[in-house]
Amino acid sequence: MQTGPASAFPAPGAGNRGDAPEPRAPRKASAPAGPAVRLIRATLGVGILLATLFTAWTPNSIFANDFRDQLSLLLTPQPGLGPLVTPLPLLRIGIVSGHSGNDSGAVCWDENGQATLTEAQVNLDLATRVQTALVARGFQVDLLNEFDTRLNGYRAVALVSIHNDSCEYVNDQATGFKVAASLDTRDVQRAQRLTACLTDRYARATGLAFHAGSITPDMREYHAFSEIDPETITAIIETGFLYLDRAILTEHPDVVAEGVVQGIVCFVNNESVQPPPVPTPAP
Ligand SMILES: [Zn+2]
């Protein structure tokens, strides 16, 4: 599933500024402005500027980084002024509970052929814990189904989908977690930051190793990546293997969830992080 690539070419006319001087409009004669008139003009100018800035400050403008930087600079209390009380808009984060509302995902069977645990159960438990913990940290969090209709054009600071890997015994190396970002994101740098944050913080919190070798095209071409708003930064994490990592996933889900939460918080707060390991593509 590919979305149309963002155009790599500038809009017609872009970059041509300055090639030719624009004709200057003839200046109208006007009476010289006195000091009082100039002061009023300056005051009006600042007022209009501030009104424009505050009108533009909606949650939808959170992606306008330059603008946000300018605003935060503008709102930084200066010495001699009282502290400014500016309520911050709640940042929105989406958490997809893998397979929820659709299918069971991977299944653990006992010797009698009875299902003892499903990936969807584990994912939902973890996703709910992540949601609760992020809400407690002051975020607005949507808990989403695998094929949630809200994913269509979904807009958030970050969208993280939680999955887990097989409950079959593969080999002794089938343990650890994986993180993948979308290949067709508009902002590769920020997508890589989310991946790096999740990878680093999750490994620290859980002690699980990054299982780079098994990132599949299914993860990279995850369906939700092409449904959401292209500005939304997104990643999919498989928090472990249901077979060898079952103990931590089911007995210490709070630790697992905290690893995801810290990864998201690292991204949102722009915390410093090591670059993620470069996965070796399967031959
Ligand atoms: Zn899954």
Residues whose N, C-alpha, C, O or C-beta is under 5 A from the ligand:
A	BS01	ZN	G98 G105 H163 N164
